[in-house]
Amino acid sequence: MNIIKFLQESGKLKTLKRAGWVKKEVKEVESVADHTFQVTLMAYLLCPEDMDKEKMIKMSLVNELPEVVTGDIITKHTDKQDFKDAKFQKEQTVIREMVSGLDNKEEIIKLYDESEALQTNESIFLKQLDKLEMAFQALEYEKQSDDMEKFNEFWDTARNTIKHPNLVEIFNELEKKR
C-alpha cells in the first residue's frame, strides 16, 4: 500500500464510530479518530518524565489503525482468550498489510506490536490513557443523557485499568464531576 492509499484508508477512522457508545445508543458518537486524537494529546501532556514521550505518541497514532478493516471490536476482560487471540492475530495481519508499502513500515509494526503486548511502561501507560479518555467521554455523554447508569460500565473499566498515580488522581477528580 503506498502513502496515498494508506492515508485514504487511515482517514476512514474519521467516520468509524466507537462501538461501545453505539451499543449504548449514544447520539452523535465520537469517531475512532476523535478518540485517537484525544489519547495522543493526553500522551503528549501527561507522559511521565521517565518514559519515552515520542514513542508513546507514535504508539497512540498507530494503535487503532487496524480498525479501518476490523471495525471497533469491543473486548472485555471476561472475553475468552481464544477470541482475544483471534482479534489480535487479525489486527496484526491488517496492520502489516496497511503499512506494507511505507518506508517506515518496520517502525510502525514494532510500535503497534509493542502497544498491544503491554510489556513496556509506555504501552501500559498508553492503555491507561485510553481508558482515562473513555472516562472523559463517558462524562460528556452522561451530561447529555437521562440515564447515567448506562455509563457505569465505562467508569468501572477505567477505574479497574488506571493504576498510575498521576492518572488515578485525574480519574478521581473527573469522577467527582459525575
Sequence and secondary structure as in RCSB ss.txt:
>XXXX:A:sequence
MNIIKFLQESGKLKTLKRAGWVKKEVKEVESVADHTFQVTLMAYLLCPEDMDKEKMIKMSLVNELPEVVTGDIIT
KHTDKQDFKDAKFQKEQTVIREMVSGLDNKEEIIKLYDESEALQTNESIFLKQLDKLEMAFQALEYEKQSDDMEK
FNEFWDTARNTIKHPNLVEIFNELEKKR
>XXXX:A:secstr
  HHHHHHHHGGGGT B HHHHHTT SS  BHHHHHHHHHHHHHHH  TTS HHHHHHHHHHTTTTHHHH     
 TTS HHHHHHHHHHHHHHHHHHTTTSTTHHHHHHHHHHHHHT SHHHHHHHHHHHHHHHHHHHHHHTT S GGG
GHHHHHHHHHH  SHHHHHHHHHHHTT 
